[in-house]
Amino acid sequence: MMLTINPVAIQLGSLSIKWYGVIMAVAIVIAASMAIIEGKRRQIASDDFIDLLLWGVPLGYVGARIYYVVFEWSYYSQHPDQIIAIWNGGIAIYGGLIAGAIVLLIFCYKRLLPPFLMLDVIAPGVMAAQILGRWGNFMNQEAHGGPTTLHFLQSLHLPAWIIAQMNINGVYYQPTFLYESFFNLLGLLLILSLRHKKHLFKQGEVFMLYLAWYSVVRFFVEGLRTDSLYLFNVIRVSQLLSLVLFIVVIALFIYRRVKVKPKWYLDGSGLKYPYTRD
C-alpha cells in the first residue's frame, strides 16, 4: 500500500512549512494574475488589484476565522486562548468570501471603481484559487466525507496516490475535496469560455454565475462532509447559506435586467487611470 503524503512540505528546524500554505500561496498568485490580465482588458489598472490584494487577503482570512469561531462558539467560549490559533485549523471559505466582498465594496467606493465589474473580473480567479485550495485539504486529510470502501474509490478510477491519502487511520473516506474541486473546475471552464461573448453578460453577471455555480456545488458536497458547521445542531450552515445565495443571485439577476439595465461586461469600466471618466 502506498504511504500517505506528509502534510509538511519543508522542515527548517522548528519551522514547518506545510503543503496547505504552499498551495494557498500559489492559489493567491494565480487569482491575482488572472484578475490583473482580465482587468487590463476592462480598463482597470493593475495597481488596483495589487492594492486590493494587500487588504483583501489578510482580512479575508480574518473573516474566515471569525465565521468559523462564531459557529463553533460552544467550544471557543470555553477555550478563548484558541480563538486566534488559526495554525491549529478552523477557517470557513464563506466567511472569507463575505469579508472579501465587504473589503472590495469599500475599496471600490474609495477608488471610484465599478464594484460589479470588479467582482466580475476577480470571480474567475477566486474560483481558480478555490479549486486549487481544496488540494490543501487533501494534503491535510481534512474536509472529507463519510466512510466508504476501497472498491468505491477504485470505481471512480482515481489514481492510487489519491486513494491512499483517503485512507485515514485504516478507514477510507469520501474525497469530497475532489468532488468540489472537479465540479468547480467545470464551472470555471464554462465561465472562461463564455465571458468574452458579445452581448451575453451584463456587468455583475459573471460574478453571479460564479456565485450560483459555487452555491449549487457546495450545497451538495456539504451534505457529504463530516466536519460541517451546524446552526442549532440541525441545519448545516454552508448548505443554508448556499441556498440563500442561490435564491438571492437569481432574484438580483432578474431585478437588474428588468430595472437597472447595467452596461455590458465587455464595455469595461469606462475609466482612465487614475480614475477619471471619459
C-alpha positions, 0 to 999 in steps of 0.5 A: 500500500502506498504511504500517505503524503506528509502534510509538511512540505519543508522542515527548517528546524522548528519551522514547518512549512506545510503543503496547505500554505504552499498551495494557498500561496500559489492559489493567491498568485494565480487569482491575482494574475488572472484578475490583473490580465482580465482587468487590463482588458476592462480598463482597470489598472493593475495597481488596483488589484495589487492594492486590493490584494494587500487588504483583501487577503489578510482580512479575508482570512480574518473573516474566515476565522471569525465565521468559523469561531462564531459557529463553533462558539460552544467550544471557543467560549470555553477555550478563548486562548484558541480563538486566534490559533488559526495554525491549529485549523478552523477557517470557513471559505464563506466567511472569507468570501463575505469579508472579501466582498465587504473589503472590495465594496469599500475599496471600490467606493474609495477608488471610484471603481465599478464594484460589479465589474470588479467582482466580475473580473476577480470571480474567475480567479477566486474560483481558480484559487478555490479549486486549487485550495481544496488540494490543501485539504487533501494534503491535510486529510481534512474536509472529507466525507463519510466512510466508504470502501476501497472498491468505491474509490477504485470505481471512480478510477482515481489514481492510487496516490489519491486513494491512499491519502483517503485512507485515514487511520485504516478507514477510507473516506469520501474525497469530497475535496475532489468532488468540489474541486472537479465540479468547480473546475467545470464551472470555471471552464464554462465561465472562461469560455463564455465571458468574452461573448458579445452581448451575453453578460451584463456587468455583475453577471459573471460574478453571479454565475460564479456565485450560483455555480459555487452555491449549487456545488457546495450545497451538495458536497456539504451534505457529504462532509463530516466536519460541517458547521451546524446552526442549532445542531440541525441545519448545516450552515454552508448548505443554508447559506448556499441556498440563500445565495442561490435564491438571492443571485437569481432574484438580483439577476432578474431585478437588474435586467428588468430595472437597472439595465447595467452596461455590458461586461465587455464595455469595461469600466469606462475609466482612465487611470487614475480614475477619471471618466471619459 
